[in-house]
Amino acid sequence: MDAYGHVNNAVFLRYLEEARIDFLSRRGKESKDGSVVARHEIDYKRQLVHRPTPVDVELWVSQIRAASFTVSYEVKDEDLVYVRASTVIVPFDFEAQRPRRITPEEREFLQQYLDDASEQEAVAA
């Protein structure tokens, strides 16, 4: 919390990170290859004050490219959206220390979570 009694903007990045790590761990594959964050974009819609009940973080894939993908989020309650955000993620070969392309297996996993509207936009492009 910050001096004004609401959740600090940097804490929202942690919420998004926790949701993203949980999501990516569903793939269940260990390797030398991983991913790095290339960009975050966050729109703060309303302040979230301290309270004992948790908030929900909804996550979906909004874009898949050859060497990156975008995850979108909403931090919310049933009726209220506190934050809308997106993260561009780049697959990365840590051994070679360079970005890499998305593998067919990764693409198949990501497509399961691709938003229908995003998929239609990609086909139209």
KEPA-446193 format. One record per residue (C-alpha): residue number from 0; x, y, z. Coordinates in Angstrom, 3 decimals. Layout:
BEGIN
  num        c1        c2        c3
  NUM         X         Y         Z
...
% end
This chain:
BEGIN
  num        c1        c2        c3
    0     0.000     0.000     0.000
    1     1.126     3.526    -0.573
    2     0.685     6.722     1.433
    3    -2.878     7.133     0.127
    4    -4.013     3.738     1.473
    5    -4.424     1.946    -1.822
    6    -2.459    -0.777    -3.574
    7     0.673     0.749    -5.106
    8     1.054     0.645    -8.880
    9     4.212    -1.492    -8.636
   10     2.288    -4.127    -6.688
   11    -0.017    -4.606    -9.666
   12     3.030    -5.690   -11.689
   13     3.621    -8.375    -9.077
   14    -0.008    -9.531    -9.358
   15     0.401    -9.794   -13.134
   16     3.710   -11.620   -12.769
   17     2.235   -14.191   -10.392
   18    -0.675   -14.853   -12.758
   19     1.680   -15.091   -15.759
   20     4.051   -17.512   -14.007
   21     1.120   -19.693   -12.968
   22    -0.193   -19.635   -16.541
   23     3.143   -20.473   -18.181
   24     3.830   -23.257   -15.688
   25     0.745   -25.071   -17.002
   26     2.825   -26.040   -19.995
   27     4.887   -28.159   -17.606
   28     8.035   -28.318   -19.717
   29    11.472   -27.605   -18.310
   30    14.251   -26.551   -20.666
   31    17.120   -24.117   -21.116
   32    14.695   -22.014   -23.120
   33    12.398   -19.617   -21.364
   34    11.032   -16.175   -21.942
   35    11.624   -12.551   -21.033
   36     9.272    -9.613   -20.690
   37     9.708    -7.071   -23.471
   38     6.913    -4.660   -22.550
   39     4.182    -3.980   -19.987
   40     1.199    -1.741   -20.581
   41    -1.154    -0.984   -17.693
   42    -4.334     1.074   -17.557
   43    -5.384     1.846   -13.991
   44    -9.185     2.055   -13.987
   45    -9.881     2.583   -10.258
   46    -7.993     2.431    -7.019
   47    -7.891    -0.789    -5.040
   48    -7.875    -0.222    -1.290
   49    -6.540    -2.690     1.249
   50    -9.044    -5.362     2.214
   51    -9.025    -8.955     3.453
   52   -10.628   -10.466     0.321
   53    -8.542   -11.261    -2.763
   54    -9.073    -9.911    -6.266
   55    -9.247   -12.012    -9.401
   56    -6.702   -11.802   -12.198
   57    -8.127   -13.003   -15.511
   58    -5.516   -13.778   -18.151
   59    -5.676   -14.696   -21.834
   60    -3.442   -14.649   -24.898
   61    -4.319   -11.736   -27.163
   62    -1.651   -12.114   -29.861
   63     0.796   -14.737   -31.103
   64     3.578   -13.707   -33.481
   65     6.607   -15.600   -34.793
   66     8.922   -14.531   -31.964
   67     6.648   -13.004   -29.323
   68     3.222   -13.285   -27.786
   69     1.026   -10.941   -25.794
   70    -0.801   -11.819   -22.611
   71    -3.703    -9.595   -21.556
   72    -5.176    -9.291   -18.081
   73    -7.930    -7.804   -15.994
   74    -7.530    -7.392   -12.247
   75   -11.090    -7.320   -10.981
   76   -13.932    -8.298    -8.723
   77   -17.233    -9.542   -10.077
   78   -18.397    -6.084   -11.169
   79   -15.341    -3.824   -10.890
   80   -12.226    -3.718   -13.047
   81    -9.254    -2.148   -11.284
   82    -6.604    -2.695   -13.957
   83    -6.443    -3.706   -17.622
   84    -2.965    -4.669   -18.761
   85    -0.892    -6.515   -21.333
   86     2.594    -7.966   -21.443
   87     4.641    -8.738   -24.544
   88     6.722   -11.840   -23.922
   89     9.678   -12.924   -26.039
   90    10.875   -16.530   -26.036
   91    14.543   -16.577   -25.082
   92    17.429   -19.027   -25.360
   93    19.362   -18.419   -22.151
   94    22.285   -20.588   -23.223
   95    22.819   -18.625   -26.442
   96    21.673   -15.359   -24.787
   97    19.334   -14.372   -27.611
   98    15.639   -14.283   -28.496
   99    14.213   -17.236   -30.378
  100    11.107   -18.114   -32.345
  101     8.044   -19.711   -30.791
  102     8.165   -23.493   -31.184
  103     5.204   -25.395   -32.664
  104     4.542   -26.918   -29.223
  105     4.501   -23.483   -27.587
  106     2.191   -22.134   -30.291
  107    -0.203   -25.032   -29.759
  108    -0.266   -24.354   -26.002
  109    -0.792   -20.595   -26.460
  110    -3.560   -21.034   -29.027
  111    -5.664   -22.811   -26.403
  112    -5.856   -19.482   -24.539
  113    -6.135   -17.165   -27.535
  114    -9.072   -14.779   -27.262
  115   -11.594   -15.347   -30.069
  116   -11.651   -11.664   -31.048
  117    -7.834   -11.597   -31.172
  118    -7.818   -14.705   -33.334
  119   -10.278   -13.122   -35.787
  120    -8.112    -9.980   -36.000
  121    -5.013   -12.082   -36.725
  122    -6.792   -13.936   -39.530
  123    -8.021   -10.659   -41.060
  124    -4.541    -9.085   -40.978
% end
